[in-house]
Amino acid sequence: MLNSILLLFGTFGAGEIIIIALVILLLFGGRKIPELMKGLGKGVKSFKQGMNEVEDEIKKSVDEKPNNASNPDKKE
């Protein structure tokens, strides 16, 4: 049952995408869509920047651990 529900929502064709776009156009109007897309773009950019910062922190942490482990007499 769950697989059939996931399969139903997992396949979007061109017709469904056009219908969704028309519904969005009707709900928000032509003037609001550019503002929504601008906000969405800023959100995606911010998310990617945050992910890159987390990735950099992880890489720094991994790079620092072998240096500390190789010199056990050194106190921090």
Secondary structure as a PSIPRED ss2 file (coil, helix, strand):
# PSIPRED VFORMAT (PSIPRED V4.0)

   1 M C   1.000  0.000  0.000
   2 L H   0.000  1.000  0.000
   3 N H   0.000  1.000  0.000
   4 S H   0.000  1.000  0.000
   5 I H   0.000  1.000  0.000
   6 L H   0.000  1.000  0.000
   7 L H   0.000  1.000  0.000
   8 L H   0.000  1.000  0.000
   9 F H   0.000  1.000  0.000
  10 G H   0.000  1.000  0.000
  11 T C   1.000  0.000  0.000
  12 F C   1.000  0.000  0.000
  13 G C   1.000  0.000  0.000
  14 A H   0.000  1.000  0.000
  15 G H   0.000  1.000  0.000
  16 E H   0.000  1.000  0.000
  17 I H   0.000  1.000  0.000
  18 I H   0.000  1.000  0.000
  19 I H   0.000  1.000  0.000
  20 I H   0.000  1.000  0.000
  21 A H   0.000  1.000  0.000
  22 L H   0.000  1.000  0.000
  23 V H   0.000  1.000  0.000
  24 I H   0.000  1.000  0.000
  25 L H   0.000  1.000  0.000
  26 L H   0.000  1.000  0.000
  27 L H   0.000  1.000  0.000
  28 F H   0.000  1.000  0.000
  29 G H   0.000  1.000  0.000
  30 G H   0.000  1.000  0.000
  31 R H   0.000  1.000  0.000
  32 K H   0.000  1.000  0.000
  33 I H   0.000  1.000  0.000
  34 P H   0.000  1.000  0.000
  35 E H   0.000  1.000  0.000
  36 L H   0.000  1.000  0.000
  37 M H   0.000  1.000  0.000
  38 K H   0.000  1.000  0.000
  39 G H   0.000  1.000  0.000
  40 L H   0.000  1.000  0.000
  41 G H   0.000  1.000  0.000
  42 K H   0.000  1.000  0.000
  43 G H   0.000  1.000  0.000
  44 V H   0.000  1.000  0.000
  45 K H   0.000  1.000  0.000
  46 S H   0.000  1.000  0.000
  47 F H   0.000  1.000  0.000
  48 K H   0.000  1.000  0.000
  49 Q H   0.000  1.000  0.000
  50 G H   0.000  1.000  0.000
  51 M H   0.000  1.000  0.000
  52 N H   0.000  1.000  0.000
  53 E H   0.000  1.000  0.000
  54 V H   0.000  1.000  0.000
  55 E H   0.000  1.000  0.000
  56 D H   0.000  1.000  0.000
  57 E H   0.000  1.000  0.000
  58 I H   0.000  1.000  0.000
  59 K H   0.000  1.000  0.000
  60 K H   0.000  1.000  0.000
  61 S H   0.000  1.000  0.000
  62 V H   0.000  1.000  0.000
  63 D H   0.000  1.000  0.000
  64 E H   0.000  1.000  0.000
  65 K H   0.000  1.000  0.000
  66 P H   0.000  1.000  0.000
  67 N H   0.000  1.000  0.000
  68 N H   0.000  1.000  0.000
  69 A H   0.000  1.000  0.000
  70 S H   0.000  1.000  0.000
  71 N C   1.000  0.000  0.000
  72 P C   1.000  0.000  0.000
  73 D C   1.000  0.000  0.000
  74 K C   1.000  0.000  0.000
  75 K C   1.000  0.000  0.000
  76 E C   1.000  0.000  0.000
